[in-house]
Amino acid sequence: MVLASTARVAPSLLAELRKRPELRRVPVLIDGTEGWRASLQRLDVDGVAESFDSLERLLTNSLKARKAVELDELIRKRLELMLELTRMSVSGVALDELVRTVSSRLSEGLGSERVAVLQVQGGVMSRGLLIDGNERTPVDLAVTPTYRRALESRLPVEIDGGWVVPLSADVREIAALVVRRDTPLEREELDYLQAVGVALANAIEQQQVHATAVRSQEALEDAYVERYKELVEANNRLRTADRKKNEIMAVLSHDLRAPLGVIIGYTHILSADGTLTQVQQTSADAISRGAKKALMLVESLLDSARGADGRIALFSRVFDVSEACQDAARELQLLAKEKGVGLRTEAPLSLDVFADEQKIRQVLQNLITNALKHSKGAKEIVVRARLRKRPDGDVALIEVRDDGKVEDPNAVLMAFDRSNGLGLSICRDFVERHGGEIWAEAPADGGAVFAFTLPMPAGQQRGLPTRKSEPLVLLVDDDPIFSRIATMGLSGHYRVELARDGNEAVSRARALQPDVIIMDVFMPNRDGLDALRELQSRPETENIPVILLSARPELPERVRPAELGAADFVAKPLPPSVLLSRVQAAVQRSRARPQLSAGPGNDPETGLYDHIGVANALEQELSRSVRYGRPLTLAVLKPLSNIGDDAGRCAAAIRQHIETPDFVGHLGHGVFVVVMPETQGDEAQKLVGRLVGVLADAHVSYRSRTLDVKDATGGRAEQLLEKLIS
C-alpha cells in the first residue's frame, strides 16, 4: 500500500489503517517526493520514497518480502502437518481422525478448495469411498478411469480441477489423496503431496500395528483375570485342605503325647529301681531315648501345624538375648564335645530384645543343633549377638556360624524351606512371626552362617528417617514413562519413591512405611495382586492403602477394589490431576498413624541418608552382595569448591537421575555417596559420569571416584566408606 498524503494528515490516516485487522500486516510505503521526508520518517511505516525511482524500488522489495512471508507461512503449515502425522503415527489414534486431520490441514497448506481421501473398500479395485471431512461419498472405480489409472500406476494423475495422488502400495485401506483446486499444482506441491502420502501410509500402518497390539494385550489380560480367579478359587480350596490337615495333625500329636509320656515315665521308674541287669538297663535307656526323640518330633509337629495355620501365640516381653545365647551354647556343650567341635559365644554383656523368650531359645537350640549335625569338618561353631543399626530402626542380629566345608552353597540358601525338615522351618515361622528376618549364607571363605534379627524394645529404638511435611507415596510400575509423569504430577504434594515390580514393592514398603502405595497390576517377576496379598498379610504393612492401576479401562469396572483389599482401582493412562485426587482421597481415608520421630540416619538438609544412614544401608547391601555373589559399586562425588547452601539443589538434581535399587547419601559439605547394587565396571562409570554432568548443568563442578567392592581388601561398611572418601 502506497500512502500519498500531507505530513499533517498522514499520521491519522496511518493509525486508522492499522486499526483494521485485515490491513494490519500489509506493508505501507509513503510518498515523500513532495519534501515532507523529515516529518514522515517518524511514522511507523515500511519505507518513505524520496523519488519515483526509490518508490518503484521500495514497491518491488515490499512485494518480494510479502511473498517470502507467505512462503514461510506455507512451509510452516506444511511442516506442522508432517509433525502432526508423525505424532499421530506413534499415539495410536483412530483412522477417522487421521483422515480428518489430513483433509483439513492439506487444504490450508495447498490453498485448495478441498482435499479428500479415497478409500478402497475391502481392497477391491471396483468400490471406493471418497472421504471429505464428515462427508462420505461412494465411488464406482469402474466408471472413473482417472481414479483407477492412478491407483494401478501408483503415480499422480491430473483430473478435471485437481489431482489424484496415490499412497504407498503397502496400505490398501487408504488408496489416494484427491486435491481440488482451480490453479494447477506446481512440481514442489506434487512432491509435498507424495511426502504426505508416505507419512500418512506410515501412520496408518502404525495404527494397524497398535490396534493389533491392543487386541492382543486385551486378550492376554482377559486370560490373566480369568486365570487369577481360578487360582484364587484353587488357593481357597488348598487352604481349606491344609487347615483340615493341620487339625488332624494337631489331634494326632496330642493323642501321641500321652502314651509317650507313659513310656518315658515307666522307663525312668525301671531305671531308678536299680534291679535291672546291664542288658536290661541298656534296653531301658534305648527305649527312653527313642521315646524322648519321638516326643520332640511330636512337639515339632504341633509347632509346625500352628505356624502353618498362623496360630502361633506369642508371649513377648523384654529379655536379654545375650544371656539366651550363652545358655543355649552351655546346654549343648556336651553334644559339641562328643562331635569334637568347639562351641563358644561372642555377645555383649547385655542386649535386650522384645520377643517370646521361650520360642527364641528354641530357635537358638535348633540352629546350633543343625550346625552340629550338618556341618562337615567343622572345628568351631560361634554364636554371635550384636546390635545392628538400620535407618528403619535398630535390631538385634544373632548369628550361628561354623567353619565347616560347604559342598552346595545353593542348598544352604534354601535351608529354611519346609521340605528340608521341621526344625529350621519352625525357626523361620517363629522369627517372622516376631517381625524379624531369618536367612542362611555361604561365605566365600567357607562355612555357613544362619542369622536372624529381632526387634529392639520400643524405648531403645532409634528413629526412622525423618518425614518431611509431605506424605510419602511408593509408586510401583515397570513403565518408566508413566512413573516419570506420575512423579511430576505428585511432586509438590507428596514425596515419591519408586519400585519396579512386586518383590521390590514389598521390600520397600516394609522399609519405608509409605502413606500410600500406587501399584500396577501387570508387572514382570511378580504382579501387583500377589504383592498386595503379601502386604496385607504382614502386620507392618497391612494398614497401608494401596491404589491399583491397570492399562485395561474396563478392568477396574469389572473388579471392585474391596474384593482385592485395595483402597482404589483406576485405569491408566490418567491425567496427573486425577491421580493426585485419588491419592489424596486414599490418604484421608486411611487410618492415622503416629508420626515417626527424627533421629540419626537422615540428613535434614537434603532429605537423603546421612553418614549413619548410608553406613547402615550399605551394610545390608554388603550382606546381600556376599550372600548371593552379586556385584556392588560405590562412588563419591566431591565439589571442587565450597557450594554453600546448594546441597539441597544438588541432591534434588542427583535424585532425579537415580533409579532403584541405587541410592544416594549426603555426608555433609556437598559430598555425596552413591551406592549401586547390581552394577560394576563401565556401567557404574557411565552412571557416575552422567551425575557429574547433571551437576555441571546445575553450575556446580564435581569430581568423582568409584570403588568396586569385590576389588576392595575386605572391611565392612564404615571401612569401605573411609577408603572411598579418603
ZAMARGU-4260 file (C-alpha; in steps of 0.2 Angstrom, whole numbers, plus 5000, padded with zeros to 4 digits):
<rodrens>
0) 5000/5000/5000 | 5007/5017/4995 | 5001/5032/5006 | 5001/5049/4997 | 4996/5062/5009
5) 5002/5078/5018 | 5013/5077/5033 | 4998/5084/5043 | 4985/5071/5038 | 4997/5055/5036
10) 4998/5051/5055 | 4979/5050/5057 | 4977/5041/5041 | 4990/5028/5045 | 4983/5025/5063
15) 4966/5022/5055 | 4973/5009/5043 | 4982/5000/5057 | 4966/4998/5067 | 4959/4986/5053
20) 4964/4968/5056 | 4964/4963/5038 | 4976/4978/5034 | 4987/4976/5050 | 5001/4966/5041
25) 5001/4974/5024 | 5017/4984/5021 | 5014/5003/5020 | 5025/5015/5009 | 5023/5034/5010
30) 5026/5045/4995 | 5039/5058/5001 | 5043/5066/4985 | 5034/5082/4990 | 5048/5086/5003
35) 5040/5081/5019 | 5053/5067/5022 | 5059/5074/5039 | 5041/5073/5046 | 5036/5057/5038
40) 5051/5047/5044 | 5045/5047/5062 | 5030/5037/5057 | 5029/5018/5059 | 5030/5013/5040
45) 5040/5001/5030 | 5048/5015/5019 | 5047/5033/5013 | 5050/5036/4995 | 5061/5052/4990
50) 5058/5050/4972 | 5049/5039/4959 | 5064/5028/4956 | 5065/5025/4975 | 5046/5022/4976
55) 5047/5009/4962 | 5062/5000/4971 | 5053/5000/4988 | 5037/4993/4980 | 5047/4979/4972
60) 5056/4975/4988 | 5040/4975/4998 | 5031/4963/4986 | 5046/4951/4987 | 5046/4952/5006
65) 5027/4949/5006 | 5030/4933/4995 | 5044/4927/5007 | 5032/4929/5022 | 5018/4920/5013
70) 5030/4906/5008 | 5037/4905/5026 | 5019/4903/5032 | 5015/4890/5020 | 5031/4880/5024
75) 5027/4881/5042 | 5009/4874/5039 | 5016/4860/5029 | 5029/4856/5042 | 5016/4856/5056
80) 5005/4844/5046 | 5020/4832/5044 | 5024/4833/5063 | 5006/4830/5067 | 5006/4815/5056
85) 5022/4808/5064 | 5015/4811/5082 | 4998/4803/5077 | 5008/4788/5070 | 5015/4784/5087
90) 5000/4788/5098 | 4988/4775/5091 | 4974/4787/5085 | 4959/4781/5076 | 4959/4780/5057
95) 4944/4793/5055 | 4954/4806/5065 | 4969/4803/5054 | 4959/4806/5038 | 4950/4822/5045
100) 4967/4829/5050 | 4975/4826/5033 | 4959/4833/5024 | 4958/4849/5034 | 4977/4853/5036
105) 4981/4849/5017 | 4968/4862/5012 | 4977/4875/5022 | 4994/4870/5016 | 4990/4870/4997
110) 4977/4884/4996 | 4965/4872/4989 | 4946/4871/4989 | 4946/4854/4997 | 4957/4839/4999
115) 4948/4822/5000 | 4954/4804/5004 | 4950/4790/4993 | 4947/4774/5002 | 4946/4757/4993
120) 4933/4746/5002 | 4939/4728/5006 | 4955/4730/4995 | 4944/4728/4979 | 4948/4740/4964
125) 4930/4742/4960 | 4922/4750/4975 | 4928/4766/4984 | 4923/4779/4997 | 4928/4797/4995
130) 4930/4805/5012 | 4929/4824/5014 | 4928/4829/5032 | 4912/4822/5039 | 4905/4818/5021
135) 4907/4801/5013 | 4903/4798/4995 | 4903/4781/4987 | 4914/4780/4971 | 4912/4767/4957
140) 4930/4765/4952 | 4925/4755/4936 | 4917/4771/4929 | 4930/4783/4935 | 4946/4779/4924
145) 4956/4793/4931 | 4955/4786/4949 | 4958/4768/4943 | 4973/4773/4932 | 4981/4782/4947
150) 4978/4768/4959 | 4985/4755/4946 | 5000/4765/4941 | 5004/4771/4958 | 5008/4788/4950
155) 5000/4806/4952 | 4986/4808/4939 | 4979/4825/4934 | 4960/4826/4934 | 4947/4839/4929
160) 4950/4853/4943 | 4963/4844/4953 | 4975/4829/4955 | 4974/4811/4962 | 4990/4806/4972
165) 4991/4788/4976 | 4998/4782/4993 | 5011/4768/4996 | 5006/4751/4989 | 5008/4743/5006
170) 4992/4751/5013 | 4976/4746/5004 | 4963/4754/5016 | 4968/4772/5010 | 4971/4772/4992
175) 4975/4791/4987 | 4973/4809/4990 | 4961/4819/4979 | 4965/4838/4978 | 4953/4850/4971
180) 4960/4867/4965 | 4957/4879/4951 | 4975/4883/4948 | 4987/4868/4943 | 4999/4861/4955
185) 5017/4865/4955 | 5030/4852/4955 | 5035/4855/4973 | 5017/4854/4978 | 5016/4837/4970
190) 5032/4831/4979 | 5024/4838/4995 | 5008/4828/4992 | 5018/4812/4989 | 5028/4815/5005
195) 5011/4817/5014 | 5005/4801/5007 | 5021/4792/5013 | 5019/4799/5030 | 5000/4795/5030
200) 5004/4777/5025 | 5016/4775/5039 | 5004/4782/5051 | 4990/4770/5045 | 5002/4756/5047
205) 5007/4761/5064 | 4989/4762/5069 | 4986/4745/5062 | 5000/4738/5072 | 4994/4747/5088
210) 4977/4741/5086 | 4983/4723/5084 | 4994/4725/5100 | 4980/4732/5110 | 4969/4717/5105
215) 4982/4705/5110 | 4985/4714/5126 | 4966/4714/5130 | 4966/4695/5126 | 4981/4692/5137
220) 4973/4702/5152 | 4957/4694/5150 | 4965/4677/5151 | 4975/4684/5166 | 4960/4689/5175
225) 4951/4673/5172 | 4967/4663/5177 | 4968/4674/5193 | 4950/4670/5198 | 4954/4651/5195
230) 4970/4652/5206 | 4961/4661/5220 | 4947/4648/5220 | 4961/4634/5220 | 4970/4643/5233
235) 4955/4644/5244 | 4952/4625/5242 | 4970/4622/5246 | 4969/4632/5262 | 4954/4623/5267
240) 4963/4606/5264 | 4978/4612/5273 | 4968/4618/5288 | 4960/4601/5289 | 4977/4593/5288
245) 4984/4604/5302 | 4969/4600/5313 | 4971/4581/5310 | 4990/4583/5314 | 4987/4593/5330
250) 4974/4579/5336 | 4986/4565/5332 | 5001/4574/5340 | 4990/4577/5356 | 4985/4559/5356
255) 5003/4553/5354 | 5010/4563/5368 | 5000/4554/5382 | 5007/4536/5378 | 5024/4543/5375
260) 5024/4551/5392 | 5019/4535/5400 | 5033/4526/5391 | 5046/4539/5397 | 5039/4538/5415
265) 5040/4520/5417 | 5057/4518/5409 | 5063/4531/5422 | 5055/4521/5436 | 5063/4505/5430
270) 5080/4513/5428 | 5079/4521/5446 | 5074/4504/5454 | 5092/4498/5452 | 5086/4480/5449
275) 5089/4479/5430 | 5103/4469/5423 | 5116/4478/5412 | 5107/4472/5396 | 5090/4477/5403
280) 5097/4494/5408 | 5104/4497/5391 | 5087/4492/5383 | 5078/4504/5395 | 5090/4518/5391
285) 5087/4515/5372 | 5068/4515/5375 | 5069/4531/5385 | 5080/4540/5371 | 5068/4534/5357
290) 5053/4540/5367 | 5060/4557/5371 | 5065/4559/5352 | 5048/4554/5347 | 5041/4566/5359
295) 5052/4580/5352 | 5046/4576/5335 | 5028/4577/5341 | 5031/4594/5349 | 5039/4599/5332
300) 5024/4593/5323 | 5012/4604/5334 | 5023/4619/5332 | 5024/4617/5313 | 5005/4615/5312
305) 5002/4631/5322 | 5015/4640/5312 | 5007/4634/5295 | 4989/4639/5302 | 4995/4656/5308
310) 4990/4651/5326 | 5007/4654/5335 | 5004/4663/5351 | 5017/4675/5356 | 5020/4680/5374
315) 5033/4694/5371 | 5042/4703/5384 | 5059/4712/5386 | 5073/4699/5389 | 5092/4698/5387
320) 5096/4689/5371 | 5115/4688/5375 | 5111/4678/5390 | 5099/4667/5380 | 5114/4664/5368
325) 5126/4659/5382 | 5113/4647/5390 | 5110/4639/5373 | 5128/4636/5370 | 5131/4630/5388
330) 5117/4617/5386 | 5124/4610/5370 | 5142/4610/5375 | 5141/4591/5379 | 5135/4587/5362
335) 5148/4598/5354 | 5162/4589/5364 | 5155/4572/5358 | 5157/4578/5340 | 5174/4586/5343
340) 5168/4604/5339 | 5172/4619/5349 | 5156/4630/5354 | 5158/4647/5360 | 5148/4664/5361
345) 5153/4682/5356 | 5140/4693/5364 | 5139/4710/5373 | 5136/4709/5392 | 5118/4714/5389
350) 5107/4715/5373 | 5088/4717/5376 | 5075/4712/5364 | 5056/4712/5364 | 5051/4694/5360
355) 5044/4677/5366 | 5059/4671/5376 | 5054/4653/5376 | 5052/4652/5357 | 5068/4662/5354
360) 5078/4650/5365 | 5070/4636/5354 | 5076/4645/5338 | 5094/4646/5346 | 5094/4627/5350
365) 5088/4622/5333 | 5101/4632/5324 | 5115/4627/5335 | 5109/4608/5334 | 5108/4610/5315
370) 5126/4616/5314 | 5132/4602/5325 | 5123/4589/5314 | 5126/4595/5297 | 5142/4605/5296
375) 5156/4594/5288 | 5173/4595/5296 | 5169/4610/5307 | 5181/4614/5321 | 5172/4628/5329
380) 5154/4635/5330 | 5152/4653/5336 | 5136/4660/5342 | 5137/4679/5340 | 5124/4693/5345
385) 5126/4711/5342 | 5116/4727/5338 | 5114/4732/5320 | 5109/4750/5316 | 5097/4752/5302
390) 5088/4768/5295 | 5071/4760/5298 | 5075/4755/5317 | 5089/4746/5326 | 5088/4727/5328
395) 5097/4713/5337 | 5107/4702/5325 | 5110/4684/5330 | 5122/4673/5320 | 5127/4655/5321
400) 5142/4652/5311 | 5153/4637/5308 | 5169/4634/5298 | 5164/4618/5290 | 5165/4613/5272
405) 5150/4618/5261 | 5148/4607/5246 | 5132/4615/5239 | 5130/4634/5243 | 5113/4634/5235
410) 5107/4621/5247 | 5112/4632/5262 | 5102/4647/5254 | 5087/4635/5254 | 5089/4628/5271
415) 5073/4636/5278 | 5062/4628/5266 | 5049/4616/5274 | 5054/4602/5263 | 5071/4602/5272
420) 5064/4597/5289 | 5054/4604/5303 | 5067/4611/5314 | 5073/4626/5303 | 5056/4629/5296
425) 5049/4631/5313 | 5064/4644/5316 | 5058/4653/5301 | 5040/4654/5307 | 5045/4659/5325
430) 5056/4673/5319 | 5045/4680/5305 | 5030/4680/5317 | 5041/4692/5328 | 5043/4704/5313
435) 5061/4698/5311 | 5071/4691/5296 | 5080/4675/5295 | 5092/4669/5282 | 5107/4657/5278
440) 5123/4662/5270 | 5138/4653/5262 | 5153/4665/5264 | 5166/4664/5251 | 5179/4660/5264
445) 5170/4644/5269 | 5157/4638/5282 | 5139/4643/5284 | 5130/4657/5293 | 5112/4655/5300
450) 5107/4673/5305 | 5091/4681/5311 | 5085/4698/5318 | 5074/4703/5332 | 5066/4720/5336
455) 5073/4731/5350 | 5062/4737/5364 | 5052/4752/5360 | 5062/4763/5372 | 5079/4758/5363
460) 5073/4761/5345 | 5082/4774/5335 | 5070/4784/5325 | 5067/4780/5307 | 5072/4793/5293
465) 5063/4810/5296 | 5047/4813/5287 | 5046/4829/5278 | 5030/4839/5278 | 5024/4830/5263
470) 5017/4812/5265 | 5027/4798/5256 | 5020/4789/5241 | 5028/4772/5235 | 5025/4771/5216
475) 5027/4753/5209 | 5027/4752/5190 | 5038/4744/5177 | 5034/4758/5164 | 5047/4772/5166
480) 5037/4785/5156 | 5022/4783/5167 | 5032/4783/5183 | 5040/4799/5177 | 5024/4808/5173
485) 5016/4802/5189 | 5030/4808/5199 | 5029/4825/5191 | 5011/4826/5195 | 5013/4821/5213
490) 5028/4832/5217 | 5025/4847/5227 | 5011/4837/5237 | 5020/4821/5240 | 5037/4813/5241
495) 5038/4799/5229 | 5049/4783/5230 | 5049/4771/5215 | 5049/4752/5214 | 5049/4741/5198
500) 5040/4725/5202 | 5030/4716/5216 | 5045/4710/5225 | 5053/4727/5226 | 5037/4734/5232
505) 5035/4723/5247 | 5053/4726/5252 | 5052/4745/5250 | 5035/4746/5258 | 5042/4737/5274
510) 5057/4748/5275 | 5049/4765/5270 | 5032/4763/5278 | 5024/4775/5265 | 5007/4784/5267
515) 5000/4776/5251 | 5006/4764/5238 | 5001/4766/5219 | 5004/4749/5211 | 5002/4742/5193
520) 4993/4725/5192 | 5003/4718/5177 | 5022/4718/5180 | 5036/4706/5177 | 5044/4695/5191
525) 5029/4697/5202 | 5012/4705/5198 | 5003/4718/5209 | 4989/4707/5215 | 5002/4694/5223
530) 5012/4708/5231 | 4996/4716/5238 | 4991/4699/5246 | 5008/4699/5255 | 5007/4717/5260
535) 4990/4713/5268 | 4997/4698/5277 | 5011/4707/5286 | 5007/4717/5302 | 5019/4731/5297
540) 5011/4735/5280 | 4993/4728/5282 | 4986/4746/5285 | 4994/4755/5271 | 4981/4760/5257
545) 4985/4753/5240 | 4979/4760/5224 | 4979/4748/5210 | 4982/4753/5191 | 4978/4744/5175
550) 4980/4748/5157 | 4964/4740/5154 | 4950/4753/5156 | 4936/4740/5159 | 4946/4730/5172
555) 4943/4742/5187 | 4924/4742/5182 | 4924/4723/5182 | 4933/4720/5198 | 4929/4730/5214
560) 4944/4737/5224 | 4936/4730/5240 | 4936/4712/5233 | 4955/4713/5232 | 4958/4723/5248
565) 4964/4738/5238 | 4959/4756/5243 | 4955/4761/5224 | 4957/4754/5207 | 4959/4765/5192
570) 4963/4764/5174 | 4979/4771/5166 | 4984/4782/5157 | 4975/4795/5168 | 4978/4814/5170
575) 4990/4818/5184 | 4977/4829/5192 | 4965/4813/5193 | 4979/4803/5201 | 4983/4816/5213
580) 4965/4817/5219 | 4964/4798/5221 | 4979/4798/5231 | 4973/4812/5242 | 4956/4803/5245
585) 4966/4787/5249 | 4977/4796/5262 | 4962/4804/5270 | 4953/4788/5272 | 4967/4778/5279
590) 4969/4775/5297 | 4980/4789/5306 | 4997/4783/5310 | 5009/4791/5323 | 5022/4802/5315
595) 5040/4794/5315 | 5052/4803/5326 | 5068/4811/5319 | 5084/4803/5323 | 5101/4799/5316
600) 5102/4791/5298 | 5093/4806/5289 | 5100/4822/5283 | 5088/4836/5286 | 5096/4847/5273
605) 5094/4836/5258 | 5081/4823/5264 | 5094/4809/5260 | 5103/4797/5271 | 5117/4805/5282
610) 5133/4796/5286 | 5125/4784/5298 | 5111/4780/5286 | 5122/4777/5272 | 5133/4765/5283
615) 5118/4756/5289 | 5110/4754/5271 | 5127/4749/5264 | 5129/4736/5277 | 5113/4727/5271
620) 5119/4728/5253 | 5136/4721/5258 | 5127/4707/5266 | 5117/4703/5250 | 5132/4705/5239
625) 5141/4692/5249 | 5126/4681/5251 | 5122/4680/5233 | 5139/4684/5225 | 5131/4700/5216
630) 5141/4715/5211 | 5141/4731/5221 | 5150/4748/5217 | 5152/4763/5227 | 5155/4781/5221
635) 5159/4798/5229 | 5155/4815/5222 | 5166/4829/5229 | 5163/4848/5225 | 5179/4857/5218
640) 5174/4872/5229 | 5163/4877/5243 | 5145/4875/5237 | 5137/4885/5251 | 5118/4882/5253
645) 5117/4872/5236 | 5117/4855/5244 | 5099/4853/5243 | 5098/4859/5225 | 5112/4847/5220
650) 5103/4832/5230 | 5087/4836/5220 | 5097/4835/5203 | 5105/4819/5208 | 5089/4811/5215
655) 5081/4813/5198 | 5094/4803/5189 | 5095/4789/5202 | 5084/4773/5200 | 5080/4759/5211
660) 5090/4749/5218 | 5103/4763/5218 | 5103/4775/5232 | 5112/4791/5237 | 5118/4799/5254
665) 5124/4816/5259 | 5140/4816/5270 | 5139/4835/5273 | 5148/4850/5264 | 5141/4844/5247
670) 5149/4827/5247 | 5138/4813/5241 | 5140/4794/5241 | 5131/4784/5228 | 5128/4765/5231
675) 5125/4755/5216 | 5120/4737/5218 | 5120/4725/5203 | 5132/4737/5195 | 5150/4737/5191
680) 5164/4742/5178 | 5160/4753/5164 | 5141/4754/5168 | 5145/4761/5185 | 5157/4774/5177
685) 5144/4779/5165 | 5131/4782/5178 | 5143/4792/5189 | 5149/4802/5173 | 5131/4807/5170
690) 5128/4813/5188 | 5144/4824/5186 | 5137/4831/5170 | 5120/4834/5178 | 5128/4844/5192
695) 5139/4853/5179 | 5122/4858/5171 | 5117/4865/5188 | 5133/4876/5188 | 5142/4866/5201
700) 5158/4857/5197 | 5161/4840/5205 | 5175/4826/5204 | 5171/4808/5206 | 5179/4792/5212
705) 5172/4774/5211 | 5176/4758/5221 | 5171/4741/5216 | 5168/4731/5232 | 5175/4715/5225
710) 5191/4724/5222 | 5192/4731/5240 | 5203/4722/5253 | 5189/4717/5264 | 5181/4728/5278
715) 5163/4732/5282 | 5153/4747/5278 | 5162/4760/5288 | 5179/4754/5282 | 5174/4755/5264
720) 5166/4772/5266 | 5183/4778/5274 | 5193/4771/5260 | 5181/4779/5247 | 5181/4797/5253
725) 5200/4797/5259
</rodrens>
